[in-house]
């Protein structure tokens, strides 16, 4: 008979009422450090999500990057690789420092896409609205498929 061990990944939280092997109050400090947004936010990937679609005339790339300005983006094309990068640093200004915690916010990412041979290098347009960077890459004329109905005989 085979014996299998199955483990579930769940957060272990014994709770405050169960007692601790450590000094009282230490659990609260330790838990607040581990659950601090400084650590959890920095451990999460900051690479924006992307949707790629295709029509008869274009390839469409939509990149979700809210909170940025169009000046933060840099889009380059090197041979057949389209590279999208962004860099943004928010600064706290003002003389009235009434906050108890203030973390600097710095965002930086790079996404690269290899364009197919059917892409027209000269027909690339980009716009940034409502937190979404939209890039349209035109297809070469010979790559566009003509739509027609086939007669059945």
C-alpha positions in Angstrom: 0.0 0.0 0.0 1.4 3.4 -1.0 1.4 6.1 1.5 1.0 9.7 0.2 1.5 12.8 2.2 -0.6 15.7 1.1 0.2 19.2 2.4 -1.9 22.3 2.1 -0.2 25.7 2.1 -2.1 27.8 4.6 -1.2 30.6 6.8 -0.6 29.4 10.3 -2.0 31.8 12.9 -2.3 30.3 16.4 -4.1 33.4 17.7 -3.5 35.5 20.8 -5.5 33.3 23.2 -3.5 30.1 22.7 -0.3 31.2 24.5 3.1 31.5 23.1 6.5 29.9 23.7 8.0 33.4 23.5 7.6 36.4 25.7 4.1 37.9 25.8 3.8 40.8 23.3 6.7 39.5 21.1 4.2 37.8 18.8 2.4 41.1 18.1 5.7 42.9 17.2 6.9 40.0 15.1 3.5 39.7 13.3 3.4 43.5 12.6 6.8 43.4 11.0 6.0 40.4 8.8 2.6 41.9 7.7 4.0 45.4 7.2 3.2 46.8 3.8 6.8 47.7 3.4 7.7 44.0 3.1 4.6 42.7 1.4 4.5 45.4 -1.2 8.2 45.0 -2.1 7.9 41.2 -2.4 5.2 41.4 -5.0 6.2 41.7 -8.6 5.7 45.1 -10.0 5.7 44.1 -13.7 2.4 45.3 -15.2 0.0 42.8 -16.7 -0.4 42.8 -20.5 -3.1 41.8 -23.0 -2.1 41.0 -26.6 -4.6 40.7 -29.3 -4.7 40.7 -33.1 -6.9 41.9 -35.9 -6.6 41.6 -39.6 -4.6 44.9 -39.8 -2.9 45.2 -36.4 -1.3 43.6 -33.3 -2.6 45.3 -30.1 -0.6 45.4 -26.9 -2.4 46.8 -23.8 -0.2 47.2 -20.7 -1.9 48.0 -17.3 0.3 50.7 -15.6 -1.9 53.0 -13.4 -0.4 55.9 -11.6 2.2 56.7 -14.2 2.4 59.6 -16.7 3.1 59.2 -20.4 6.4 60.9 -19.8 7.4 58.0 -17.6 7.4 55.5 -20.5 10.1 54.8 -23.0 9.3 52.6 -26.0 12.1 51.4 -28.3 12.4 49.1 -31.2 15.7 47.2 -31.7 15.5 45.0 -34.8 12.4 43.0 -34.1 12.2 43.5 -30.3 9.8 46.1 -28.9 10.9 47.2 -25.5 8.6 49.1 -23.1 10.2 50.6 -20.0 9.0 53.0 -17.3 10.5 54.8 -14.4 8.6 56.9 -11.9 9.6 58.3 -8.5 7.0 60.1 -6.4 8.3 62.7 -4.1 6.8 64.0 -0.9 6.7 67.8 -0.8 5.5 70.2 1.8 6.8 71.6 5.0 4.1 70.3 7.4 5.4 66.8 8.3 2.4 65.4 10.2 2.7 61.8 9.0 4.1 59.0 11.1 5.1 56.8 8.3 6.0 57.8 4.8 7.7 55.4 2.3 9.2 56.6 -0.9 7.5 55.2 -4.0 9.7 54.2 -6.9 8.4 52.2 -9.8 10.5 50.7 -12.6 9.9 47.9 -15.1 10.9 46.7 -18.5 8.8 44.4 -20.8 10.1 43.1 -24.1 8.2 41.6 -27.0 9.5 40.0 -30.1 7.5 41.2 -33.1 6.6 38.7 -35.8 7.9 39.0 -39.4 4.5 40.2 -40.4 4.8 43.4 -38.3 5.4 46.7 -40.0 8.2 48.5 -38.1 7.1 51.8 -39.4 3.5 51.4 -38.4 3.8 51.5 -34.6 1.6 53.9 -32.5 1.2 54.3 -28.8 -1.1 56.2 -26.4 -1.5 56.2 -22.7 -5.0 56.9 -21.2 -6.7 55.9 -18.0 -3.7 53.8 -16.7 -3.4 51.7 -19.8 -0.7 52.0 -22.4 -2.0 50.9 -25.8 0.4 50.1 -28.6 -0.8 49.3 -32.1 1.6 47.5 -34.4 0.5 47.5 -38.0 0.8 44.4 -40.1 2.6 44.5 -43.5 0.3 44.6 -46.5 1.3 41.1 -47.6 0.5 39.7 -44.1 -3.0 41.0 -44.1 -5.5 38.4 -45.1 -8.2 39.4 -47.4 -11.6 38.3 -46.3 -13.8 36.8 -48.9 -16.5 34.3 -49.2 -15.8 31.0 -51.0 -18.5 29.7 -53.3 -19.5 26.1 -52.8 -19.9 24.2 -56.0 
